[in-house]
Amino acid sequence: MKIRLKSYHLLILLFIVVSSFSANAQKNVKVFQLASAPIIDGKFDETIWNGAELATGFIQMEPQSGNAATEKTEAYFGWFEDKIYFVINCYQSTPVTAKNQSRDALSKNDDLIAVILDTYNDSRSGYIFATTPLGIQIDSKINDDGRNNDINWDTEWKCQVKPFDGGWCAEFEIPFKSLKYKKGIENWGINFGRIIRSNFETAYWSGELSDDFRMSQGGKASGIVTPGSKMKLSVFPYLSLFKTTGEDWSLDGGGDVRWQISPNVSFNGTINPDFATVEADQQQINLTRYELRYPEKRLFFQEGNEMYNTRIKTFYSRRIQDIDFGSRLNGKIGRTQFNVLNVKTPDLSAEEPTTWFTAARAKVDFLKSSSLGLTLVDKSWGDGYTRSLSLDYMMNLGKYWKLTGQFVGSAPGNLWDHSAWFMRFARENNIYHIHFRYTEIGKDFRDNVNQTGFVTDDDRREMDSDISYKWWLQNNTFEYIEVESRNNAFWSLETGNLRSWNFTDEVDFYFKNKFNFEYSYNNEYKLYEKEFHNHRHKFGLGYNTDEWSHAVVSYTTGHNFDRDFYLVSGGGRVKLFQKLSLSYTGNWLEFSPDVDENSTFINVVTANYNFTNDLWLQVFAQNNTKNENVYFYGKMGWRFKPPFGALYLIYSYDKFEDETGMPNTNNFFVKLTYPISLVN
């Protein structure tokens, strides 16, 4: 109890102190009213943009923080009727790097130009629209001042790219209807970001950012004229044909509805959503006794899912399997952002009866870029239920200091055995990071919350502290050296016994010739049915690992739960031809002794052939020798009305053997989705 009281006193003190932090001067660009809509062809038309204000003078975030960007960038922002437009000239004297042709490949592996929009002007949330010299569309949704970045979010917009003598030009067209925004305001937050891969450079227009996509450190766009508030209603029906081994072809249908109630609030509904276009999860090596967490790939769950990314994760959408129907309401009113999800699952068996899942979250803005969040999650079936209520906060204490925390109570059961909380204090930017966190998780907390969320362990009083630093040397030998130390220990709340420690130290040397060498050491103690002392050494060698095309190999050896082991891993990506790319990862794990026969060899191969950016063929194959699993997935996709109007042809093969023996399955699948605007 003393620890809790001291923590709350610290929170109050720091809350008062933030008033002493002053805001930095912000750059401003005036939005230009265009006389006509530009043709989106990737070419800068001076006559159309004559008189528009220029956004230039980009500043490096890395490697030379605060210095002027090494290459010139010129950006223009305009609007015409119901759309906004950007044209950006990226001058470049060094070689252009662009390999990836997959949509939403947001990374620093290729050259890239990005527009970052804060349409609520709240210094917390926003949108990213980006492209590379190959014209790949990348869109993303930001929350928590850049800390949460939902790359799975998609919307309708256009972009085209063209090279010119001395660089490349990108042109964007974004309909107002593709954004949520606060009507009636004339100022938006805005920033432009650029990656220059050959120089290891990240630069932003607004000035020196402390980390990527910090909305509170962006600039301002003045003179926004948004269209009048008009309801929009769209439906996304689908038809699918499916055949599996031993069965006839079956026809199925369903769809989604999207009701844009106002510019800042929308409703989404789904009936019989089809998840067959989602390939299997890539198998992973697990040297722990904890459950692995996998990303959400299903389209229905992706809108607004980033709001639930709290540290104590009470809503993990992968807990929900098949769905009869579902709905979601999300948006922002005033200073409150909200997301409400409700779905019904079918009655599959006595163990899996009809179940209702409800998740609701609201976040209230306060101070310059801080927020307070509330999350309610419920799972109800027959005469049973589990429920949790979470309160969390995120406070930006100036440019680098951050204070975050969360408290979760769950039911049924007594409060303290079924609750959890943490507090974290950090100083961090793109060069260094240091934090200290204290956590308590009740002894029966996981039984309730893992019905809907993701908690690896409970009954713990935990302390952890991470430290990292990156030296940009850029001399004749090194580009940079990066070190990191991650330290964690926890004790049983019930008995007071030490249950675990886990210490990991890493160093990575990236050389001027694009080779890198890394070494890490891990020392771990675990108390389960008895005491276990684990450790491992990892040696890694890579080439060009900061770019999309690369190769890596590593060797790990050590002791794991009374067994010696070694793990050889390797992989890489390569562009064999202009339109064909290939990636591979392999993991060979051997235990000694291996009484449970857990040694395995996992191979994963992915090939992509892009006829165009919206017409492609993907092949994904993996095998695991431990259970003789072989999986193959092939998809031909055509986005004829990107991103939602699409046709998919899919074939998958799955072989998985266990004690009961399972037959091989061949699956054929055809799916057509066609978006229809009923009210626009």
Summary of the structure (lengths in Angstrom):
residues: 680
radius of gyration: 25.8
end to end distance: 56.8
largest distance: 76.3
contacts: 2174
relative contact order: 0.10
helix: 8%
strand: 54%
